[in-house]
Amino acid sequence: MTRRVGLHTLWLLCACSLLAYLAMTRGALPISGDQIWQILLGQGASNVKLIVLEWRLPRVLMALLIGAALGISGAIFQSLLRNPLGSPDILGFNTGAYSGVLVALVLFNQSVTAMTGAALIGGIATAALVYLFAWRNGVETFRLIIVGISVRALLMALNSWLIISASLESALSAGLWSAGSLNGITWAKTPPVIAVLLLALLLMALLARRMRLLEMGDDTACALGVPVERSRMWLMLIGVVLTAASTALVGPISFVALLAPQIARRLGGGVKGALPLAALCGALLLIAADFAAQHLFLPYQLPVGVITVILGGLYLIALLVREARRQ
């Protein structure tokens, strides 16, 4: 790790910690830092304990974990495809995971554990479908992105039909979920998702070196002893699992996986494979977006996905303006 990457990692950690503190202390009932410290020591009023430990803490921790997972997922796909648009939300993998959640929720009224499994099946099936349609004696990046966008459009139509066909209660829940929301997260809902995410992150840590070598080109990686196709398939599977598990809990949150790796690459001075930076950028983006969704539009609270879509739209407009000036 270079000195520049280490410095930016420290700054990102500080920014995430500050936003986590603000998210824990700000709200309808302001809570001081001293009160939070007392609660962590097992003291304090019962109503304040309920707010801190059961409502705010799981929301903050899951925002950080899911943001990091989405950032790493985006870094995986952008690295393998060598294209800044190669993120799971552009390719439709989170939409496929959401389709699996909708089938489990609307048609079978399943539990959170079953919906997590359905999201994984939906995400992996979508990735396999996109890869199959994009295969022509190999996979070309531009074709894969176009196929992914097309499959995503079809899945969005399917999701709309499922919501329309659902009962009023299921439709309202699914409609809110479709925007991506951290509202209502409790400890009871998190164990399946946390287990899947931590397992995928552990596998990613084991394969991080292979991903860095693949960025040097297939021939170079093969010469250095990397099983190219098998490593690529495992990395893509991990990226899909990270996206699908996140979608199972909070819905399809767009643009975090697209933005975080690109911001990380700029902070790292073009250093490829800076997964810790991508994870921290994703965590910072999601917790900042959630804080803005809760507090910037009072008395209304927006789904966090609305804020991330706004950020993504602004980023894409900036890219278009930059490209127009360059030409």
Secondary structure as a PSIPRED ss2 file (coil, helix, strand):
# PSIPRED VFORMAT (PSIPRED V4.0)

   1 M C   1.000  0.000  0.000
   2 T C   1.000  0.000  0.000
   3 R H   0.000  1.000  0.000
   4 R H   0.000  1.000  0.000
   5 V H   0.000  1.000  0.000
   6 G H   0.000  1.000  0.000
   7 L H   0.000  1.000  0.000
   8 H H   0.000  1.000  0.000
   9 T H   0.000  1.000  0.000
  10 L H   0.000  1.000  0.000
  11 W H   0.000  1.000  0.000
  12 L H   0.000  1.000  0.000
  13 L H   0.000  1.000  0.000
  14 C H   0.000  1.000  0.000
  15 A H   0.000  1.000  0.000
  16 C H   0.000  1.000  0.000
  17 S H   0.000  1.000  0.000
  18 L H   0.000  1.000  0.000
  19 L H   0.000  1.000  0.000
  20 A H   0.000  1.000  0.000
  21 Y H   0.000  1.000  0.000
  22 L H   0.000  1.000  0.000
  23 A H   0.000  1.000  0.000
  24 M H   0.000  1.000  0.000
  25 T H   0.000  1.000  0.000
  26 R C   1.000  0.000  0.000
  27 G C   1.000  0.000  0.000
  28 A C   1.000  0.000  0.000
  29 L C   1.000  0.000  0.000
  30 P C   1.000  0.000  0.000
  31 I C   1.000  0.000  0.000
  32 S C   1.000  0.000  0.000
  33 G H   0.000  1.000  0.000
  34 D H   0.000  1.000  0.000
  35 Q H   0.000  1.000  0.000
  36 I H   0.000  1.000  0.000
  37 W H   0.000  1.000  0.000
  38 Q H   0.000  1.000  0.000
  39 I H   0.000  1.000  0.000
  40 L H   0.000  1.000  0.000
  41 L C   1.000  0.000  0.000
  42 G C   1.000  0.000  0.000
  43 Q C   1.000  0.000  0.000
  44 G C   1.000  0.000  0.000
  45 A C   1.000  0.000  0.000
  46 S H   0.000  1.000  0.000
  47 N H   0.000  1.000  0.000
  48 V H   0.000  1.000  0.000
  49 K H   0.000  1.000  0.000
  50 L H   0.000  1.000  0.000
  51 I H   0.000  1.000  0.000
  52 V H   0.000  1.000  0.000
  53 L H   0.000  1.000  0.000
  54 E H   0.000  1.000  0.000
  55 W H   0.000  1.000  0.000
  56 R H   0.000  1.000  0.000
  57 L H   0.000  1.000  0.000
  58 P H   0.000  1.000  0.000
  59 R H   0.000  1.000  0.000
  60 V H   0.000  1.000  0.000
  61 L H   0.000  1.000  0.000
  62 M H   0.000  1.000  0.000
  63 A H   0.000  1.000  0.000
  64 L H   0.000  1.000  0.000
  65 L H   0.000  1.000  0.000
  66 I H   0.000  1.000  0.000
  67 G H   0.000  1.000  0.000
  68 A H   0.000  1.000  0.000
  69 A H   0.000  1.000  0.000
  70 L H   0.000  1.000  0.000
  71 G H   0.000  1.000  0.000
  72 I H   0.000  1.000  0.000
  73 S H   0.000  1.000  0.000
  74 G H   0.000  1.000  0.000
  75 A H   0.000  1.000  0.000
  76 I H   0.000  1.000  0.000
  77 F H   0.000  1.000  0.000
  78 Q H   0.000  1.000  0.000
  79 S H   0.000  1.000  0.000
  80 L H   0.000  1.000  0.000
  81 L H   0.000  1.000  0.000
  82 R C   1.000  0.000  0.000
  83 N C   1.000  0.000  0.000
  84 P C   1.000  0.000  0.000
  85 L C   1.000  0.000  0.000
  86 G C   1.000  0.000  0.000
  87 S C   1.000  0.000  0.000
  88 P H   0.000  1.000  0.000
  89 D H   0.000  1.000  0.000
  90 I H   0.000  1.000  0.000
  91 L H   0.000  1.000  0.000
  92 G C   1.000  0.000  0.000
  93 F H   0.000  1.000  0.000
  94 N H   0.000  1.000  0.000
  95 T H   0.000  1.000  0.000
  96 G H   0.000  1.000  0.000
  97 A H   0.000  1.000  0.000
  98 Y H   0.000  1.000  0.000
  99 S H   0.000  1.000  0.000
 100 G H   0.000  1.000  0.000
 101 V H   0.000  1.000  0.000
 102 L H   0.000  1.000  0.000
 103 V H   0.000  1.000  0.000
 104 A H   0.000  1.000  0.000
 105 L H   0.000  1.000  0.000
 106 V H   0.000  1.000  0.000
 107 L H   0.000  1.000  0.000
 108 F C   1.000  0.000  0.000
 109 N C   1.000  0.000  0.000
 110 Q C   1.000  0.000  0.000
 111 S C   1.000  0.000  0.000
 112 V H   0.000  1.000  0.000
 113 T H   0.000  1.000  0.000
 114 A H   0.000  1.000  0.000
 115 M H   0.000  1.000  0.000
 116 T H   0.000  1.000  0.000
 117 G H   0.000  1.000  0.000
 118 A H   0.000  1.000  0.000
 119 A H   0.000  1.000  0.000
 120 L H   0.000  1.000  0.000
 121 I H   0.000  1.000  0.000
 122 G H   0.000  1.000  0.000
 123 G H   0.000  1.000  0.000
 124 I H   0.000  1.000  0.000
 125 A H   0.000  1.000  0.000
 126 T H   0.000  1.000  0.000
 127 A H   0.000  1.000  0.000
 128 A H   0.000  1.000  0.000
 129 L H   0.000  1.000  0.000
 130 V H   0.000  1.000  0.000
 131 Y H   0.000  1.000  0.000
 132 L H   0.000  1.000  0.000
 133 F H   0.000  1.000  0.000
 134 A H   0.000  1.000  0.000
 135 W E   0.000  0.000  1.000
 136 R C   1.000  0.000  0.000
 137 N C   1.000  0.000  0.000
 138 G C   1.000  0.000  0.000
 139 V E   0.000  0.000  1.000
 140 E C   1.000  0.000  0.000
 141 T H   0.000  1.000  0.000
 142 F H   0.000  1.000  0.000
 143 R H   0.000  1.000  0.000
 144 L H   0.000  1.000  0.000
 145 I H   0.000  1.000  0.000
 146 I H   0.000  1.000  0.000
 147 V H   0.000  1.000  0.000
 148 G H   0.000  1.000  0.000
 149 I H   0.000  1.000  0.000
 150 S H   0.000  1.000  0.000
 151 V H   0.000  1.000  0.000
 152 R H   0.000  1.000  0.000
 153 A H   0.000  1.000  0.000
 154 L H   0.000  1.000  0.000
 155 L H   0.000  1.000  0.000
 156 M H   0.000  1.000  0.000
 157 A H   0.000  1.000  0.000
 158 L H   0.000  1.000  0.000
 159 N H   0.000  1.000  0.000
 160 S H   0.000  1.000  0.000
 161 W H   0.000  1.000  0.000
 162 L H   0.000  1.000  0.000
 163 I H   0.000  1.000  0.000
 164 I H   0.000  1.000  0.000
 165 S H   0.000  1.000  0.000
 166 A C   1.000  0.000  0.000
 167 S C   1.000  0.000  0.000
 168 L H   0.000  1.000  0.000
 169 E H   0.000  1.000  0.000
 170 S H   0.000  1.000  0.000
 171 A H   0.000  1.000  0.000
 172 L H   0.000  1.000  0.000
 173 S H   0.000  1.000  0.000
 174 A H   0.000  1.000  0.000
 175 G H   0.000  1.000  0.000
 176 L H   0.000  1.000  0.000
 177 W H   0.000  1.000  0.000
 178 S H   0.000  1.000  0.000
 179 A C   1.000  0.000  0.000
 180 G C   1.000  0.000  0.000
 181 S C   1.000  0.000  0.000
 182 L C   1.000  0.000  0.000
 183 N C   1.000  0.000  0.000
 184 G C   1.000  0.000  0.000
 185 I C   1.000  0.000  0.000
 186 T C   1.000  0.000  0.000
 187 W H   0.000  1.000  0.000
 188 A H   0.000  1.000  0.000
 189 K H   0.000  1.000  0.000
 190 T C   1.000  0.000  0.000
 191 P H   0.000  1.000  0.000
 192 P H   0.000  1.000  0.000
 193 V H   0.000  1.000  0.000
 194 I H   0.000  1.000  0.000
 195 A H   0.000  1.000  0.000
 196 V H   0.000  1.000  0.000
 197 L H   0.000  1.000  0.000
 198 L H   0.000  1.000  0.000
 199 L H   0.000  1.000  0.000
 200 A H   0.000  1.000  0.000
 201 L H   0.000  1.000  0.000
 202 L H   0.000  1.000  0.000
 203 L H   0.000  1.000  0.000
 204 M H   0.000  1.000  0.000
 205 A H   0.000  1.000  0.000
 206 L H   0.000  1.000  0.000
 207 L H   0.000  1.000  0.000
 208 A H   0.000  1.000  0.000
 209 R H   0.000  1.000  0.000
 210 R H   0.000  1.000  0.000
 211 M H   0.000  1.000  0.000
 212 R H   0.000  1.000  0.000
 213 L H   0.000  1.000  0.000
 214 L H   0.000  1.000  0.000
 215 E C   1.000  0.000  0.000
 216 M C   1.000  0.000  0.000
 217 G C   1.000  0.000  0.000
 218 D H   0.000  1.000  0.000
 219 D H   0.000  1.000  0.000
 220 T H   0.000  1.000  0.000
 221 A H   0.000  1.000  0.000
 222 C H   0.000  1.000  0.000
 223 A H   0.000  1.000  0.000
 224 L C   1.000  0.000  0.000
 225 G C   1.000  0.000  0.000
 226 V C   1.000  0.000  0.000
 227 P C   1.000  0.000  0.000
 228 V H   0.000  1.000  0.000
 229 E H   0.000  1.000  0.000
 230 R H   0.000  1.000  0.000
 231 S H   0.000  1.000  0.000
 232 R H   0.000  1.000  0.000
 233 M H   0.000  1.000  0.000
 234 W H   0.000  1.000  0.000
 235 L H   0.000  1.000  0.000
 236 M H   0.000  1.000  0.000
 237 L H   0.000  1.000  0.000
 238 I H   0.000  1.000  0.000
 239 G H   0.000  1.000  0.000
 240 V H   0.000  1.000  0.000
 241 V H   0.000  1.000  0.000
 242 L H   0.000  1.000  0.000
 243 T H   0.000  1.000  0.000
 244 A H   0.000  1.000  0.000
 245 A H   0.000  1.000  0.000
 246 S H   0.000  1.000  0.000
 247 T H   0.000  1.000  0.000
 248 A H   0.000  1.000  0.000
 249 L H   0.000  1.000  0.000
 250 V H   0.000  1.000  0.000
 251 G C   1.000  0.000  0.000
 252 P C   1.000  0.000  0.000
 253 I C   1.000  0.000  0.000
 254 S C   1.000  0.000  0.000
 255 F C   1.000  0.000  0.000
 256 V H   0.000  1.000  0.000
 257 A H   0.000  1.000  0.000
 258 L H   0.000  1.000  0.000
 259 L H   0.000  1.000  0.000
 260 A H   0.000  1.000  0.000
 261 P H   0.000  1.000  0.000
 262 Q H   0.000  1.000  0.000
 263 I H   0.000  1.000  0.000
 264 A H   0.000  1.000  0.000
 265 R H   0.000  1.000  0.000
 266 R H   0.000  1.000  0.000
 267 L H   0.000  1.000  0.000
 268 G C   1.000  0.000  0.000
 269 G C   1.000  0.000  0.000
 270 G C   1.000  0.000  0.000
 271 V C   1.000  0.000  0.000
 272 K C   1.000  0.000  0.000
 273 G C   1.000  0.000  0.000
 274 A C   1.000  0.000  0.000
 275 L H   0.000  1.000  0.000
 276 P H   0.000  1.000  0.000
 277 L H   0.000  1.000  0.000
 278 A H   0.000  1.000  0.000
 279 A H   0.000  1.000  0.000
 280 L H   0.000  1.000  0.000
 281 C H   0.000  1.000  0.000
 282 G H   0.000  1.000  0.000
 283 A H   0.000  1.000  0.000
 284 L H   0.000  1.000  0.000
 285 L H   0.000  1.000  0.000
 286 L H   0.000  1.000  0.000
 287 I H   0.000  1.000  0.000
 288 A H   0.000  1.000  0.000
 289 A H   0.000  1.000  0.000
 290 D H   0.000  1.000  0.000
 291 F H   0.000  1.000  0.000
 292 A H   0.000  1.000  0.000
 293 A H   0.000  1.000  0.000
 294 Q H   0.000  1.000  0.000
 295 H H   0.000  1.000  0.000
 296 L C   1.000  0.000  0.000
 297 F C   1.000  0.000  0.000
 298 L C   1.000  0.000  0.000
 299 P C   1.000  0.000  0.000
 300 Y C   1.000  0.000  0.000
 301 Q C   1.000  0.000  0.000
 302 L C   1.000  0.000  0.000
 303 P C   1.000  0.000  0.000
 304 V H   0.000  1.000  0.000
 305 G H   0.000  1.000  0.000
 306 V H   0.000  1.000  0.000
 307 I H   0.000  1.000  0.000
 308 T H   0.000  1.000  0.000
 309 V H   0.000  1.000  0.000
 310 I H   0.000  1.000  0.000
 311 L H   0.000  1.000  0.000
 312 G H   0.000  1.000  0.000
 313 G H   0.000  1.000  0.000
 314 L H   0.000  1.000  0.000
 315 Y H   0.000  1.000  0.000
 316 L H   0.000  1.000  0.000
 317 I H   0.000  1.000  0.000
 318 A H   0.000  1.000  0.000
 319 L H   0.000  1.000  0.000
 320 L H   0.000  1.000  0.000
 321 V H   0.000  1.000  0.000
 322 R H   0.000  1.000  0.000
 323 E H   0.000  1.000  0.000
 324 A H   0.000  1.000  0.000
 325 R H   0.000  1.000  0.000
 326 R H   0.000  1.000  0.000
 327 Q C   1.000  0.000  0.000
